[in-house]
Amino acid sequence: MAYSLEQINKILQGEIIGYTNQIITAPEQLELASESEISFIGNKKYEKLWETSKACVAIVNEDISIEPGNNRAFIKVKNADLAMSQVLELFAPPAPIFNVNIHPSATIDASATIGNGTRISAGCYLGPNVVLGDNVTLYPNVTILDESTIGNNTVIWSGAVIRERCHIGTDCIIHPNATIGADGFGFRPCPERGLVKIPQIGNVIIGNWVEIGANSCVDRGKFSSTIVGDGCKIDNLVQIGHNSILGRFCIMAGNSGLAGSVTLGDGVIIGGSASIKDHTTIGSGAIVGAGSGVTGDIEPGKTVLGYPAVDARDALKQWAILKRLVRDSSK
């Protein structure tokens, strides 16, 4: 795959600054790009890297303050990050090949329903009364247990497990070894038996356009449902506890976790390795900084940092004070 500057800009509909006759063969980050590759500058602080980069073209924001240089060009757009995603789609290699739509080694219960255009790879298991919509893709060794449903165009990668009675919407991506619907972590002390397991009889409901990262877990509800709303993006190695409810378009970065019965509003962002206490509510648009520990409710739109998490401005003041105390004590 190779494209001219003009062909790529025809897709992006940006403004070309400068010119290059170099044919573009691939996208790459600024520091590693060769003379035939396209890159992007998504933030002004990275402008300094352009001088030493070999990239012939960069996608840039409208506030760019440097010139492209000889036989190099910028494509100026409103949002360089979004435009670069279009370029990545243009150069994306094809998905793994299916020689047959349903591999003969797949085990499919006679009561399962399979939609038009659905593909099922080797070693998959579909239990009783499972329903797959149209154009679903199951890569090797996916397990979908009894009475679960998968919406149209959803892709489930190798090793993922969808346990019984769970429901996944349309246009979702479930990455390798994710587990949807494992038992919630419920135990109670008992004088005679030590710890008694509390049965988890609920399920998981995942909305449309949701992405669940590799090795992440969404536990089933104890009574009703754990819910992941439309458009949520869950990174790798994330834990979502039983009966938690995520609104629409929430983001959870890697190694973060929700304890049981946490409620997130719409558009909440949870940074990497952040931990959220059980029965906590985080309002719409709130941001939890990486590594933070949330022990109480957070108002909509608020940004919190630290452990325990407090308003970001207060956290920064506290850290500055501690830094001064350490510096003064060492004198």
Secondary structure, DSSP 8 states (H G I E B T S, - for coil): --B-HHHHHHHH--EEEE-----B-EE--TTT--TTEEEEE-SGGGGGGTTT---SEEEEETT--S---TT-EEEEES-HHHHHHHHHHHH-------SSSB-TT-EE-TT-EE-TT-EE-TT-EE-TT-EE-TT-EE-TT-EE-TT-EE-TT-EE-TT-EE-TT-EE-SS-EE-TT-EEEE----EEEETTTEEEE-----EEEE-SS-EE-TT-EEE--SSSEEEE-TT-EE-TT-EE-TT-EE-TT-EE-TT-EE-TT-EE-TT-EE-TT-EE-TT-EE-TT-EE-TT-EE-S-B-TT-EEETTTTEEHHHHHHHHHHHHHHHHHHT-
